[in-house]
């Protein structure tokens, strides 16, 4: 596997999930693959779980790891072609990328949507430039439109906790004080459908996600109705996707916060969130601290999803 930006890159998802559980059972069994290999992790945006889990995964595989914070530890980078570089950006990404490729074997890139231009965001300009110009295998550590490492960890977590072959999985919008990208909900919806779950997405009108990612899911605007009989509740905020309101906050309606009353509508569902989470906006203290909350387990599986992806990439070198 040379590139990893979506579920499609894994091939058969059930096979990948089985492999991930094998990796989890013996995380240090594949260190021979990473010996004398170097991972370069490039962050255009901040990170906690992604940085730590991916670095740990690479170490499990015997790799050397370098981390570059573009906005703190490097020259400011110009990303547009045709620009007269007489401003505060002394280096162009088109020179920086192949130079980075000289120093490593695999590159991980984290670059969020900017909400400045929908076409630029949804064309995945940044990570696709790394794929095109680095000469190295490249994987997404969250891009403008998707977060495949998170979604992979989410599916591992559901597989480990599900009580029926085809659980009902509900992705619910929840309020947030800032406009957040659609990357996590896009990937979660797409991966959950691919996994064969019964997938329901609930949100206020105006928060519809791209059909590219939600095909096969049921859209339900009544949150209570969506929660009925659910086995897993995945809460997440996202900003509007449609052109006229792209990147905007249309609602901060606190009635969408996941609380004990809503969880009581489910079939004793597990609560999930990618973290970090705004308590008592996204979810109440009581729900996230309950025995049905699996957010820490979910975060721990980020190490496993990253290791499985890196393992496959190393095997292809």
N, C-alpha and C positions, 0 to 999 in steps of 0.2 A: 504494500500500500504506500503510494508516494505522496498522496495528498489526503487531508481529512478536514472537510468543511461541512459535511452533512451526513445524515444516516445512509445515504446512497453509497458513500465511499466504503462502507463496511461490508457491502454485499449482503449476505443473509444475516438479518439482525439476530435471530434466535441462535445462530451459530456463534455470533460475536458475544452474546450474553453468556452462553455456555463457556466460552473461552475466558471471559472476564471472571467468572466464578472460579475457574481453574487457577487463574493468576492470583486471585484473592487467597486461595487455599495455600499457595506457596509463592509469596511475592519475590523471593530471592532466587528462584530456580533458573532465571534466564540472564544472569549477570554476564555470561560469556558473550551475549549479543552486544552489550554496550561497552565492552572493554576497548579502551583507546578511541572511543567515539565521543563527540561533544555535541550537546544540545545548547542552542542559543535561544533564550526566551526574551522576546522583545515586547515591551509594554508601552503603548501609547496612552493607556489609561490605568488607573489604580487597580489593585487586586490584593486579596488576602488568600482565600481558598485556592484560587487558580494558581497563584504563584507558589504557595507552599506545597500543594498537592502534586503539581506537575514536577516541581523540583525533586520532591521525595520519590515520585515514580521513576524519574530518570536515575536517581541514585540507586534505587532498588535494582535497576537493570545494569548497574556498573558504569554509567555514563559520567563524564565530566559535564558540568553545567555552568554556563555564563548567563548573567541576567543584565539586560540593558533597559533602563528607564529613559525613554527617549526625551521626555519633558524635563528630566532632572539631571541626567548624566551624559548627555550628548548634545551636539549642535542642534539648533532648531532646524527642522527639515522642511524643505519645500516639496509639495506633492504634485503640483500642477505643471504640465509641460507648457512651454511658450511664455512663461513668466519672466520678466526682467528682474533678476534677483538683486535689487538694490535696497531691500528692506532688512528685516532682522533675522532672515533665514539664510545662513551662509552655505548650506549644503543641500543638495538635491537628493531626494529619495532614490533616483535612478542611478546615482553613483554609490550612495550609501548601501543599497541592497546588495549588489554584487560583491562589495567589499565585505559586508557581513558574512556572505556565503563563503568567502575564502577561509573563515576562521572556525567553521563548524561543519557538522554532518547533517543535522536536522534543525529546522527553525520553527519555533512557535510564535505566533503573532496575536496580540490582543489590541484591537482597535474598534472602539464603539462607533455607533451612529452619531453624527454631529447634529442632525436635524436641520442642517443648513440647506441641504439639497437632497430631496428624496431620491432622485435618479442616481446621484453619486452614492448615497447610502446603499440602495438596493442593487447597485452594480458591484458592490464590495470592492471598491477601487483600491483600498490599501492592501488587503491580503492578496488580491489578484496580482498586484504588482510584485509582491514577494514570490508568488508562484511563477510568474513570468520571467523575472530577472535574477533570482537568487542562485539558480542552478542547484538547489537543494530541495529535499522533501520538506513540505510546509504543512503545518496543522494549525487550526484555529483554536485560540484560547479565549474566544469570544470575538465575534466580528459584528458588523453593523446589523445584520439580519438574523444571525443565528449564534447559538452557544452549544455546539455539539458535545463537548466534553461534559457539560452540565446535564444535558438531556440523556447521555449515555449513563451517567451515574444515577439519574432519576429512574431509568428503566431497570438498572441493576437492583436498586432499592425496592422497586415495586415487585420485581420477580422474587426477591427474598421474603417479602411480606404478604404477598397475595394469598387469599384463602380459596380462590376459585380460578379456573383456567382463564376466564375472560372477565376480569373485574371491571366495574364501572369507575372510570377515572374522570374527575371533573376539574377542569382548569377554570378558576374563577378570578376575574378582575377584582382588585381591591384598591381603595383610595391611597394616594401618596402625595406629598407636598411638592414633588418635583416631577418633571416630564421624563419618563424612563423609556429606553428603547424597547422594541418589540422582540429583540433577539431571543430571550429566554422563553417567552410564551410561544413564539414561532417554532422553535426547536422542540419544545415539550409536546406541542400538539402534533407535529409531524412524526416524531418518534413514537408517541403513544399509539397513533393510528397504525404505523408500520408494525408495531408490536402486536397488533390484533386486539387491543383493548376496546371496550365500549367507551368512546371519548365524547364528552359533553363540554362545550365551552360556554361560559356564561359571563355576560358583561352588559353594561348599559348600552343603549343604542348609540352609535357613533364611534364605538371602540372595536369595530370589526377588524380582524387581522387579515393579512393577505391570503386570498384563497389558495395560493401556492403552498401554504403551510397547513391550512386547516381542512383541505379536501379529505372527506371521509369522517369528519367530526360533525356532531349535531350542535347547532347554535341555539341557545336558550336564553332569552332575555330576562326570565323570571328566575332569580337566584335560588329561591326556596325550592322551586320545582326542580331545578337542576340538581340540587343536593339530595333529593329524595332517593334513598337506596344506594347512595354512592359508597364505594369501597375505599377510595382515595380522594382527598381534596388537595389540590395544588393551587395555592394562592399566589397571585403575582399582579403587580401593577404594570401597565404599559400606556404610552401616549397614543393618541389617535394616529391611524395609518392613512386614512383617505386623504387625497390630494389637498383639498381645501383646508383641512385642519391638521395636516401632517406635523407630528411632533408637539401638538398642543395638548394641554390639560382641558378636558371638556367637563369634568366632574370631580368633586372631592366628597361625594356623598358617603357619609360615614355609615349609612345603613348597609353598605356592602362589606364592611369589616367582618371577618370571619369570627364568630363568637360561639359560645356554648349552645345557644338556641339553634343556630343553624347546623352545628355539628350533630345535634340530636335528631335532625331530619335524615341523617345518613344511616347506612347499615354499619354503625360502629366504625366509621371510616378513620383511616390514618390521615394525619395532617402533614403536608409537605410544603416546603418553601426553599428556594435556592440559597437564601441568606446573602447579604445582610437584610434584616427585616425590621421595618418600623412597627414596633409594638403599639397596639391599640389604635393603629390605623389599618395595617394589613390584617392583623390578627390580635386577639386579646391575649393578655398574659395567661389566662386560665387555659386557653386552647394550646398555645405553644409550649406550655409547661406540663401539659397532661401526658399521661402514659401512652396516648395514641399519637403523640408528636414524634416524628422520625426525622426531624431536620438535621440532627447531629449525625445520625447514621447515614443520611443522604450526603452530607458534606464529607464524611469519611470515605464514601465510595468514589469521590472525585479522584482520589489517589489511584483507585483501581481502574477507572475509565481511562485515565491518562496513561497508566502503565500498559494497558492492553493496546491502546493506539500506538504508543512508542514501540512496543514489542513488534507489532506488525510492520511498522516503518523500518525498524532495524533489520528485520528479516528480509526486507526487500532491497537492502543496500548491496 
